[in-house]
Amino acid sequence: MARDGTRVSMTRELRSALGLVILFSHNSIAQVRVLSAPPEPSLLNITREWSRASALGDLRELRTGGGDLELRVWGGYGLTTGTQAVVLRRAGGQWSALLARVMRCEIQIPRSVGDTASRGTMQRYVAEARRQCGTIKDLGAGAQVIATDTVVVQRLSVPDSLIENAWSAAVRAGVFKLPGRIERRHMMDDVFMYVVELRNGADYRASMIEHLDRGEAEADQQMKDVYSAVSRLLRPEQQLRP
């Protein structure tokens, strides 16, 4: 009886602890104030999905301290260009910088297997594609490609002072003034795109803007200047140019 009572007590404690964790997690997410974001559909959704599945985490959902901030400046998204982000992070008063690259990952499986595979099986194939992370050069007869994207994150070996300078330059460029979107007079296909996410304490901002050689609004130049400000932390071979 004593052993059963102990089990019941432990079960109650675990349920209570789990409930507190869930409550705290929900409260931390609910406290985030979204001050600006592009209207849907937008590239922000896929960007957040990439981040959520990587070491970065979804910036809108991360728990941060009052003095913490994080700036993610993404560029690319075209059919003929890569996609990557420079991340500036200040946590607990310490600066760090990261480079996040989106990589295409593919594997091939027999089409007969893919046609009958369950959702769970296909998810395992996707996970396997991420682990191997390569692209198919020669597609075998009767095969189908399982493809997914993954984000590879590396820390940049740069002094704190340079990271702080890049942040200050981004602020001067107008990172706090970027609109969620610029309303264009015409549609644009396969152009270099910028997506910026900014978390400052509990405040979250996001912006998606096309790269135009000749801007149509003040925010066009502001976005270019923000991108340039953070790109200075990269070596020339790491930079992704519009």
ABEGO torsion letter per residue (X at the ends): XAAAAAAAAAAAAAAAAAAAAAAAAAAAAAABBBABBBBOBBAAAAAAAAAAABAAEBAAABBBBAABBBBBBBBEGBAABBBBBBBBBBBGGBBBBBBBBBBBBBBBBBAAAAAABBAAAAAAAAAAAAAAGBBBABBBBGBBBBBBBBBBBBBBBBBAAAAAAAAAAAAAAGAAABBABBBBABBBBGBBBBBBBBBBEABBBBBBBBBBABBABAAAAAAAAAAAAAAAABBAAABBBX
